[in-house]
């Protein structure tokens, strides 16, 4: 059964890899690619979960299909940017950054295995066409860029107050019966939209594995629960200040890197970021794309800098990693957006001093 499962999906991903994703390399100056990790096992199980003992590799770790997703995504991106980068790994061209999370570090390694296939003198073992690639990450409590878990006192207060607002009180009241229903059937106390999201993610993964879900789920999964899961992800960037603290650091970093690429002869050509669904949601909502709220496994987001001849920013998104990617247009810039326009539009959402902005 598992062998068939892996074989079918190997064929599926190898076919989907051939979807054209070429880019205009003649004007391309710099690339920022951030992706969600591959498919994982549930990060939580509940007492009545019939599959709670199934996950032999542990909770929250990549499944075999998730590993395959990330390797194939690396291959796909190699194909997309083959006309832009050197045909071998060049340390001065590429920087890889990851969340502290094991599944993100593993995803970065697997992406690299498909992207940086050794050639010629870089082949150190003819029977293993793989090479080690440096990956940088910060501990959970120091990361305000990818995992966005670094403590921010002012943000934490804002987030707590959010759930005392009339909007969220109404959401809780309207879903009181759902909370009670989930609590009764799962054996855990489900009293927040965050807990609904965690539970939704578990059921979604079990469904992806073709498991037969308990009968009680038919009344609430996926539609009723997905709505609250989406709200949970969006809640972290509800206000402009919250966007500034969660998505702002990433915008600040890519702006600084793109400005270096626009004015210097020596610069990093490709930045790779291995993150989570909330990483993508935080950044996309900060950029104004509020309709993209539940990224699938291996979803990715790209910011490209082009010289045409003035510096111009292009943005792309793919919700599942192997589907057809689409270009996103910023509000007020339906045709083109210069680097200057990009900076001016989001200036108010870019923290000048993140640590200082976190203090009252």
PERAZI-V843674 format. One record per residue. RES is the residue in one small letter. SS is DSSP state (H for helix, E for strand, - for the rest). Layout:
# PERAZI-V843674
RES:SS
RES:SS
This chain:
# PERAZI-V843674
x:-
x:H
x:H
x:H
x:H
x:H
x:H
x:H
x:H
x:H
x:H
x:H
x:H
x:H
x:H
x:H
x:-
x:-
x:-
x:-
x:-
x:-
x:-
x:-
x:-
x:-
x:-
x:E
x:E
x:E
x:E
x:E
x:E
x:E
x:E
x:E
x:-
x:-
x:-
x:E
x:-
x:-
x:-
x:-
x:-
x:-
x:-
x:-
x:-
x:-
x:-
x:-
x:-
x:-
x:-
x:-
x:-
x:-
x:-
x:-
x:-
x:E
x:-
x:H
x:H
x:H
x:H
x:H
x:H
x:H
x:H
x:H
x:H
x:H
x:H
x:H
x:H
x:H
x:H
x:H
x:-
x:-
x:-
x:-
x:-
x:-
x:-
x:-
x:-
x:-
x:-
x:-
x:-
x:E
x:E
x:E
x:E
x:E
x:-
x:-
x:-
x:H
x:H
x:H
x:H
x:H
x:H
x:H
x:H
x:H
x:H
x:H
x:H
x:H
x:H
x:-
x:-
x:-
x:-
x:H
x:H
x:H
x:-
x:-
x:-
x:-
x:-
x:-
x:-
x:-
x:-
x:-
x:-
x:-
x:-
x:E
x:E
x:-
x:-
x:H
x:H
x:H
x:-
x:-
x:-
x:-
x:-
x:-
x:-
x:-
x:-
x:-
x:H
x:H
x:H
x:H
x:H
x:H
x:H
x:H
x:H
x:H
x:-
x:-
x:-
x:H
x:H
x:H
x:H
x:H
x:H
x:H
x:H
x:H
x:-
x:H
x:H
x:H
x:H
x:H
x:H
x:H
x:H
x:H
x:H
x:H
x:-
x:-
x:-
x:-
x:-
x:-
x:H
x:H
x:H
x:H
x:H
x:H
x:H
x:H
x:H
x:H
x:H
x:H
x:H
x:H
x:H
x:H
x:-
x:-
x:-
x:-
x:-
x:-
x:H
x:H
x:H
x:H
x:H
x:-
x:-
x:-
x:H
x:H
x:H
x:H
x:H
x:H
x:H
x:H
x:H
x:H
x:H
x:H
x:H
x:H
x:H
x:-
x:-
x:H
x:H
x:H
x:H
x:H
x:H
x:H
x:-
x:H
x:H
x:H
x:H
x:H
x:H
x:H
x:H
x:H
x:H
x:H
x:H
x:H
x:H
x:H
x:H
x:-
x:-
x:-
x:-
x:-
x:-
x:E
x:E
x:E
x:E
x:E
x:E
x:-
x:H
x:H
x:H
x:H
x:H
x:H
x:H
x:H
x:H
x:H
x:-
x:-
x:-
x:-
x:-
x:-
x:-
x:-
x:-
x:-
x:-
x:-
x:-
x:E
x:E
x:E
x:E
x:E
x:E
x:E
x:E
x:-
x:-
x:-
x:E
x:E
x:E
x:E
x:E
x:E
x:E
x:E
x:-
x:-
x:-
x:-
x:-
x:-
x:-
x:E
x:E
x:E
x:-
x:-
x:-
x:-
x:-
x:-
x:-
x:-
x:-
x:E
x:H
x:H
x:H
x:H
x:H
x:H
x:H
x:-
x:H
x:H
x:H
x:-
x:-
x:-
x:-
x:H
x:H
x:H
x:H
x:-
x:-
x:-
